[in-house]
């Protein structure tokens, strides 16, 4: 492409690759914001839905668990469902990031964004 410019040709190639990676990162961030995961606890009595970026978007609680004597149990179930959703969101995000770095020929364990 830029053979007469020596190492500048390599620099142009690196810049193009960086630009492609930036574009793909932006697309992936949009996908993660639109992708949802659901965590649950208590065999589905409490369900928390979050985006793959980890933003909690919904919380469903089965009315059968509303017993005033079991307030602490309900609170624990809610926290467990939220944590489950957040862990699934993080796993999905890492999965997508690995797919992106693989597609660009980068090491699979490379942490992005820098």
C-alpha positions as CSV (number, residue, x, y, z in Angstrom):
1,X,0.0,0.0,0.0
2,X,2.5,2.6,1.1
3,X,5.7,0.7,0.1
4,X,7.8,3.8,-0.6
5,X,7.3,5.2,2.9
6,X,9.1,2.5,4.9
7,X,7.8,2.0,8.4
8,X,5.0,4.6,7.8
9,X,3.1,1.8,5.9
10,X,3.2,-0.3,9.1
11,X,2.0,2.7,11.1
12,X,-0.9,3.2,8.7
13,X,-1.9,-0.4,9.0
14,X,-1.8,-0.2,12.8
15,X,-3.9,2.9,12.7
16,X,-6.5,1.2,10.5
17,X,-6.6,-1.8,12.8
18,X,-7.0,0.4,15.8
19,X,-9.8,2.3,14.1
20,X,-11.5,-1.0,13.2
21,X,-11.2,-2.2,16.8
22,X,-12.7,1.1,18.1
23,X,-15.7,0.7,15.8
24,X,-16.2,-2.9,16.8
25,X,-15.9,-2.0,20.5
26,X,-18.6,0.6,20.1
27,X,-20.8,-1.9,18.3
28,X,-20.2,-4.4,21.1
29,X,-21.0,-1.9,23.8
30,X,-24.4,-1.3,22.1
31,X,-25.0,-5.0,21.9
32,X,-24.2,-5.5,25.5
33,X,-26.6,-2.7,26.5
34,X,-29.4,-4.3,24.5
35,X,-28.7,-7.9,25.7
36,X,-30.4,-9.0,28.9
37,X,-29.6,-11.8,31.3
38,X,-31.8,-13.1,34.2
39,X,-30.6,-14.2,37.5
40,X,-32.8,-16.1,40.0
41,X,-32.9,-17.4,43.5
42,X,-35.2,-19.5,45.6
43,X,-35.9,-21.8,42.7
44,X,-37.3,-18.9,40.6
45,X,-39.2,-17.2,43.4
46,X,-37.1,-14.0,42.8
47,X,-35.8,-13.1,39.4
48,X,-33.5,-10.1,38.6
49,X,-33.0,-9.0,35.0
50,X,-30.0,-6.9,34.0
51,X,-28.3,-5.8,30.8
52,X,-25.1,-7.6,29.9
53,X,-23.4,-4.4,31.0
54,X,-24.7,-5.1,34.6
55,X,-27.5,-2.5,34.8
56,X,-30.5,-3.9,36.7
57,X,-33.6,-3.4,34.6
58,X,-36.3,-5.6,36.3
59,X,-37.1,-7.4,39.5
60,X,-39.8,-10.0,39.8
61,X,-40.9,-11.4,43.2
62,X,-43.4,-14.3,43.6
63,X,-46.1,-13.0,46.0
64,X,-46.0,-16.3,47.9
65,X,-42.8,-15.3,49.7
66,X,-44.3,-12.2,51.4
67,X,-44.6,-13.5,54.9
68,X,-43.7,-10.8,57.5
69,X,-41.9,-13.4,59.6
70,X,-39.5,-14.2,56.8
71,X,-38.5,-10.6,55.8
72,X,-34.7,-11.5,56.1
73,X,-35.2,-14.5,53.8
74,X,-36.9,-12.4,51.2
75,X,-34.1,-9.8,51.4
76,X,-31.5,-12.6,51.0
77,X,-33.3,-14.0,48.0
78,X,-33.5,-10.6,46.3
79,X,-29.8,-10.0,46.9
80,X,-28.9,-13.5,45.6
81,X,-31.0,-13.0,42.4
82,X,-29.3,-9.6,41.7
83,X,-25.8,-11.1,42.3
84,X,-26.7,-14.0,40.0
85,X,-27.8,-11.6,37.2
86,X,-24.7,-9.5,37.7
87,X,-22.4,-12.5,37.4
88,X,-24.2,-13.6,34.3
89,X,-23.9,-10.1,32.9
90,X,-20.2,-10.1,33.5
91,X,-19.7,-13.5,32.0
92,X,-21.7,-12.4,28.8
93,X,-19.6,-9.3,28.6
94,X,-16.3,-11.2,28.9
95,X,-17.6,-13.7,26.3
96,X,-18.3,-10.9,23.8
97,X,-15.0,-9.2,24.5
98,X,-13.1,-12.5,23.9
99,X,-15.0,-12.9,20.6
100,X,-14.0,-9.4,19.6
101,X,-10.3,-9.8,20.4
102,X,-10.2,-13.2,18.6
103,X,-11.8,-11.6,15.5
104,X,-9.1,-8.9,15.5
105,X,-6.3,-11.5,15.9
106,X,-5.4,-10.2,19.4
107,X,-4.5,-12.6,22.3
108,X,-7.7,-14.0,23.9
109,X,-6.6,-12.9,27.4
110,X,-6.0,-9.3,26.4
111,X,-8.1,-7.0,28.5
112,X,-10.1,-4.4,26.7
113,X,-10.8,-1.5,26.8
114,X,-7.2,-0.6,27.7
